[in-house]
Amino acid sequence: MCRYAQDLSLTLKIIADKNADLLKLNQKVDISRIKLYYMEDDGGQYLISPVDPEIKDAMRRVLNYFEKAHKIKATKLSIKKLKKSTALWLANMTCKDDKDFSYELTNRKGHLNIWLEFIKWMLFMSNHTFVALFTATFEKFGLKHGSEKHVRLIQQSKDLYQEFKDILGEDGVFLYPTHPTAAPMHHEPLCKPFNFSYTAIINVLGLPATACPLGLNKQGLPIGIQVVAGLFQDRLTLAIAEELERGFGGWVPPAIVA
């Protein structure tokens, strides 16, 4: 949403509007008092790409930076439920009525004819991406709202939220990859449709998170991590984002090949 971390707080104040006071964005954050937690991957989720070694190396450099600059010793976590991120996300996205994703894709004016839309997509006539159509199909013919499995997964989501709440409190942040690979090439997500799970699970838990760039990999593609905090503790993620920008350079303009 912003190229520079210093603009994040102002942007969030505008978005939050009358609820901005809940976030205490004007309250100064002492980085040295923040508790730091991290995981390098989701524990080996099925159908998800393994985290690139360069992203793990960037994570280690971040941890070393905070230890040297602020004397913060990070704690490595093993949150086992993150290995079910995709299933938990799908359970939370399941609707109890007919207003599913195919409904959203019509701007809430009806329901998309998914099979017809797939044919249109193959003929380059669809207004929707393959991933959007795949998601709508998965939701319509997959997990049913209110089923025994759905109820179980929703409860696991609540348990995961409580686990994060207990760990992070009001002074902790969790460092986690935003994506298991560097920025994907065009159409690459068609082969790896569930790699979004690293951010998807944080979204459905309702926790504040800030994606922080950490430069480019050897192929010149951007990599980074996300910083997650407890409910209403957005100021912590923004403070860490600004610190990472100071320490690692922040946004890097792409190389322009003439």
N, C-alpha and C positions, 0 to 999 in steps of 0.2 A: 504493500500500500504506500510505502514511502521509500525513497532512495536512501535517505539518511536517517539514522536512528533518532536524532534530536527532534525530528518532526513528528515522531510517533505519538508523543504525549499530547501535543496540540490537536492532532487528528482525532485521537481517542476522545478528548474532551468534547469535540464537536459531535462525534457520533453518539457518545453517551448522553449528551444534552443534560437534562435535569437529573439524570442518575449519576453524573460525573462525580458528585460528592461521595458516593459510596466507594469510589476507587481511590480516594485520597491521593490524587496524582500530584498535588502540590507538596506533599510530605517528602522531605529529603530522605534518601535511602543511603544508609551506611553500608557499602559493599562488604566491608570486613566482617559485618555481623550476620550476613546471609549464610544460611546452611545450604551446602551444595550437594546434590545427589545426581546420579547419572546411571544410564544404561547404554551400552554400545549397540545393542540390537534388541529385537523383540523376543529373543530366545529360540528362534528357529521356526517361525510360522510357515505352514504349508502354503504353497502358491505365491510366496513372497520372495523376491530376490534377496540374497544375502547382502549385508551392508558392505559397501566397497571398502577395501583397506585404507584408501585415502581419506574417507570420511571418518573412520575409526582413528586414524592418525591425527586428523584435525581435532577430534574430540580430546585426544590425549594432550595435544598442544594447548588446548583451552584449559584443561585441568592443571597443567603445569604452570600456565600463566597466572591463574588465580592463587595457586599455592605460593608462587614467588612474589607476586605483586601485592597480595592481600592476606597472605598467611592462612588461606582457607584450604583445609584438607577435605577433598570431596569423598563422599561415601558411595560406593558402588552398590546398586540395588539389584535384586532379583525378583521382579514382580511377575509371577508366573501367569497371571491372567492376561498379560499383554500378548502372550502367545496365541490368544484367541481374539485378537483385535478385530479381525474381519468379521467373524461370527457375531461378536458383540455389536459391532456397527450395524450389521444387517438387521439384527433384532431390534435395535433402537429406531431404525428407519422404517420398520414395518408398520403400516397403518391399520387401524381397526375398522376403517370404513373404506369406501372406494376411492378416496382421495390419495392415491399412491403416486409414484414418480411419473407414471404415464399421464396422470392428471396434471401434474406440475408442468410437464413438457408442452402442454397446450395452453399455458398461461391461465390454467384453471378454468378453461372454457369447455372441457369435455375430457374424453380419454383418447389417447393416441392408439391408432391401430398399429401395434408394434410390428407385426409381420409385413404389412404393407410398407411400413417405414424402412424396414430392412431392405426390401426390394428397391425402394427409392434411393437408399444409401448406396447400394451397389451400382446404381445408375447415375450416381453423383447428383441426385435430385433432392436429397433429404436436407432439412434444416438442422438436423441433429447429428452429433458425433456417434461413432460406433460404441464408444464407452457409455454414453448416455442411454442408448438403446439397449445395450447389454445389461446395464443396471436396472432399467425398467423391466426387462424380461426376468431378471433374477428375482426382483421384488415380487412380481406378479405370480410367478410359478414356483417360488421358493418357500421360505419359512412363512407359516401362517400365523397371523396375530391371534394370541390367546391359546395357541397350542401348548402342549406340555413343554416342548423344547423352547418355545419362545419365552414362556414364563421363567424357565430356568436361566436362560441367557440374560434376561432383564434383571433378575436377582443378582447374577454375577456382575453385571454392570454396576449395580448399586454397591455391591461389595468392593468393587475396584475403586469406585469413587471414594468410599469411606477409607480405603487403604491409603489413597493419595492424600485425603484430608488429614489423616492421622500423621502421615510422614511429613508433609509440607508445612502444616500449621499456618502461621502468619509470617514466617521468616525463612521459609525454605523454597528452593527452586530445583527443578528437575531438568537435567540436560538430556536430550534424546534426539536421534536423527529425525530430520523432517522427511527424508526419503532415503531408501536404501541405496540409491545410486545417484550419480551426478545428474544434472538436468537432462532428461531424456530427449532423444532425437524425435523428430516428427514421426508419428505413427508407432513409435516404440511402445507406448502404453497399451496398444491393441494386443500385444503379446504378453504384457505384464499388467493386467487390469486391476490387480489388487495391491499394487505397490503404494497406493495412497493411504494404506491402513495406518501408517505411522502418525499422520495428522488426523485421520478420520476418528480414531479412538479418543483422542483428546477433545475433539469437537463435540462428540456425543456425550462425553462426561461433563461438558460445560465448563471446563477449566480454561483460564486465560493462558495464551501461548504466543510467543513472538518468534518468528523465523529469522535467524541471524546468518547472513552470508559470511563465509570464511575463505573467500578467495576462489581460485580456479584450480581444477585438477590438471594433470599432465596433458590432457587433451584440450585444455582451455575452456572447460565447462564448469559452471558455478556449483559449488558444494556448500553445505552449511548444516546447522543444527537448529533445533527449536528449544526454547526456554519456557518451561511450564511452571506455573505457581498455583497456589490455592485460590479458592473463590474470592473475587474482589481484590486480589493482590497483584493486579496488573502492573502497578508501579515497580514491583520487583523485577518482572520480566523486561520492562522497558529500561530499567537501570542497568541490568546485565547486558542488554543489547547495546546500549551506549558504551559500556565498558569494553565489550568485544570489538566494537567499531574502532575505539581508540587503540586497542591492542593489536588488531589484525587488519585494519585498513578498511573494513566495511565493503561497500559496493565497489566492484571493479568493472570499469567500462569494457565491453567486449572488443576484441581486436577486429579492426576493419581491414579486410583484405581487398585491395584495389584490383 
